Amino acid sequence: MGNHNCNEGLDDRCRDGDGSIRRKRGDTLVGTPRREYGDAFAPGVRSDKRLDSLLEEAGANSLSEYLGRRR
């Protein structure tokens, strides 16, 4: 499954050189993670909004933090 240009762990997620899971790019559009997490991800937010803007407005430092607040 994975991309051959990244260091993968047991969960097939790309990792930085130090082994931590790579952060989602800020210029990712909200529609991209919405395809993975479903329509409940960022309800009421346009799919063409940038993820970094969404996180800033929500006061979250990462996608993981944002998702954790929504559960």
Backbone bond lengths (Angstrom), bond angles and torsions (degrees), N, CA, C in turn:
res aa  C-N    CA-C-N  psi(-1)  N-CA   C-N-CA  omega(-1)  CA-C   N-CA-C  phi
1 M - - - 1.442 - - 1.498 110.14 -
2 G 0.982 149.55 -57.47 1.428 151.14 -155.11 1.505 117.63 -70.15
3 N 1.257 114.54 174.57 1.450 125.10 178.09 1.527 107.06 -89.67
4 H 1.309 116.37 131.28 1.467 119.95 -176.98 1.523 113.12 -75.50
5 N 1.327 118.03 -2.05 1.455 121.82 -179.19 1.522 112.95 -98.64
6 C 1.320 117.44 14.43 1.458 118.56 179.33 1.519 109.90 -140.06
7 N 1.310 116.03 160.79 1.460 121.93 176.35 1.511 107.83 -86.83
8 E 1.328 116.99 117.81 1.454 120.14 -176.25 1.512 111.18 -102.55
9 G 1.315 115.25 148.26 1.446 121.47 174.78 1.515 109.23 -100.43
10 L 1.291 116.26 -165.11 1.452 120.93 -179.18 1.518 112.71 -64.21
11 D 1.326 117.58 -23.91 1.452 121.14 -176.64 1.531 112.59 -94.71
12 D 1.333 118.92 10.61 1.467 124.59 178.57 1.523 113.65 60.79
13 R 1.330 118.20 23.89 1.457 120.85 176.71 1.520 108.46 -100.21
14 C 1.323 116.51 141.95 1.461 120.71 179.44 1.523 109.90 -64.49
15 R 1.321 114.75 141.64 1.453 120.72 -178.64 1.520 110.25 -127.35
16 D 1.318 116.07 150.40 1.446 121.78 174.42 1.522 108.33 -72.14
17 G 1.322 117.27 172.81 1.448 122.14 -177.96 1.512 114.19 -57.43
18 D 1.339 117.80 -29.70 1.460 120.56 -179.46 1.527 113.11 -85.80
19 G 1.334 117.35 2.32 1.451 121.27 177.31 1.512 114.97 96.07
20 S 1.343 116.93 -10.13 1.463 118.09 179.02 1.531 109.59 -75.35
21 I 1.312 115.88 152.58 1.465 119.97 -179.10 1.524 108.84 -69.12
22 R 1.295 115.06 132.70 1.457 121.56 -177.16 1.525 110.36 -64.08
23 R 1.326 115.65 137.54 1.461 121.46 177.59 1.522 110.41 -70.87
24 K 1.316 115.93 147.37 1.459 121.41 175.47 1.522 107.73 -69.71
25 R 1.309 116.44 137.69 1.463 120.34 -179.80 1.521 110.83 -62.29
26 G 1.321 115.97 140.41 1.461 120.89 -179.58 1.504 113.47 -66.75
27 D 1.340 116.98 -27.79 1.467 118.82 -178.28 1.524 112.21 -84.88
28 T 1.330 116.46 7.04 1.466 121.12 173.60 1.523 108.19 -65.84
29 L 1.317 116.95 138.03 1.458 120.64 177.95 1.529 109.60 -82.50
30 V 1.311 117.23 147.17 1.462 123.06 -178.08 1.530 111.40 -54.72
31 G 1.320 117.54 -30.79 1.458 120.91 179.94 1.522 113.33 -61.57
32 T 1.324 117.45 -27.11 1.468 120.73 -178.38 1.526 111.54 -68.13
33 P 1.339 120.11 -56.57 1.464 117.92 177.15 1.539 111.92 -67.13
34 R 1.308 117.66 -24.32 1.470 120.28 177.75 1.526 110.80 -62.98
35 R 1.326 116.92 -33.57 1.468 119.63 177.05 1.526 110.75 -64.83
36 E 1.327 116.66 -32.99 1.467 120.52 -179.98 1.528 112.05 -82.81
37 Y 1.344 117.20 -42.01 1.457 121.18 -173.07 1.524 113.54 -96.90
38 G 1.312 118.37 -6.99 1.453 121.79 177.22 1.522 113.30 95.19
39 D 1.314 114.91 174.14 1.464 121.22 -176.46 1.518 113.37 -65.40
40 A 1.316 117.99 -17.66 1.464 121.05 178.77 1.528 111.91 -74.47
41 F 1.339 117.80 -10.76 1.464 120.60 178.49 1.522 108.92 -73.74
42 A 1.306 117.07 120.79 1.467 124.10 178.34 1.529 111.75 50.96
43 P 1.342 116.61 59.56 1.458 119.02 -179.81 1.524 111.15 -62.96
44 G 1.311 115.87 141.47 1.458 121.14 179.37 1.517 114.12 82.22
45 V 1.329 117.21 -1.24 1.466 121.97 179.74 1.524 108.30 -103.11
46 R 1.319 116.23 133.98 1.466 120.61 179.64 1.523 110.34 -61.96
47 S 1.322 116.04 144.56 1.460 120.65 -178.11 1.521 112.61 -70.86
48 D 1.340 118.18 -15.32 1.468 120.29 179.50 1.529 112.53 -95.29
49 K 1.332 117.67 8.80 1.468 121.18 175.51 1.526 108.57 -77.66
50 R 1.316 116.24 144.62 1.467 120.76 179.15 1.528 110.68 -75.30
51 L 1.323 115.42 142.50 1.453 121.63 -179.10 1.524 111.53 -62.00
52 D 1.327 118.16 -39.27 1.464 119.31 -179.62 1.525 111.79 -62.81
53 S 1.326 117.58 -34.09 1.469 121.10 176.74 1.523 110.78 -67.79
54 L 1.317 116.40 -43.06 1.463 121.18 178.55 1.527 110.45 -60.90
55 L 1.325 116.69 -46.73 1.462 120.59 -178.78 1.527 111.21 -64.09
56 E 1.319 116.55 -40.81 1.465 120.35 179.63 1.528 110.43 -62.72
57 E 1.325 116.79 -46.05 1.465 120.55 179.49 1.523 111.80 -63.28
58 A 1.326 116.72 -33.39 1.459 121.26 -179.44 1.529 111.85 -83.48
59 G 1.333 117.51 -10.19 1.457 121.10 -177.95 1.509 113.11 73.08
60 A 1.335 116.30 26.16 1.466 121.44 -179.60 1.521 109.45 -104.02
61 N 1.329 116.28 143.88 1.461 121.24 179.89 1.514 113.69 -89.29
62 S 1.324 117.28 -15.39 1.455 120.96 -177.56 1.522 109.66 -154.06
63 L 1.325 115.47 165.75 1.453 120.56 176.17 1.527 110.07 -63.36
64 S 1.308 117.29 -39.28 1.472 121.02 178.60 1.518 111.32 -60.53
65 E 1.334 116.17 -43.40 1.459 120.29 178.84 1.534 110.10 -64.00
66 Y 1.327 116.90 -43.38 1.463 121.51 178.20 1.521 110.68 -59.28
67 L 1.324 116.83 -47.16 1.452 120.50 -179.67 1.517 111.94 -63.78
68 G 1.328 117.28 -38.07 1.449 121.31 179.88 1.530 112.94 -64.68
69 R 1.305 116.21 -32.36 1.471 120.67 178.91 1.518 111.31 -73.63
70 R 1.295 117.27 -23.79 1.466 121.33 -174.54 1.512 113.22 -89.71
71 R 1.330 118.11 -4.26 1.473 120.54 -177.03 1.479 111.80 -89.53
